């Protein structure tokens, strides 16, 4: 399931959150991903086996 989520976020330019042990450790758009890791637009790499990746909720605009 996570592979589908990562592919969807990557193809549509969605912002993701990276969680580890219940703590948010990064967020941004995926610029590269392989079977083992993802790299976000902030330049940081995250190992998929150690993290949980979620699509971030976009903030609602006023009005």
C-alpha angles and dihedrals in degrees: 000000000000091000090058091049092049093048091048093049092046095049094045098040094240123166115247133196122221115212129188124182091347094307126112106237101169148354137191143094120313111246098170136013137176134174090279109031147016129216120209128209090261089067097249122132123217127194108230094214091059099043144058114224122205133175107250119238109246113233113255114244117233116258 
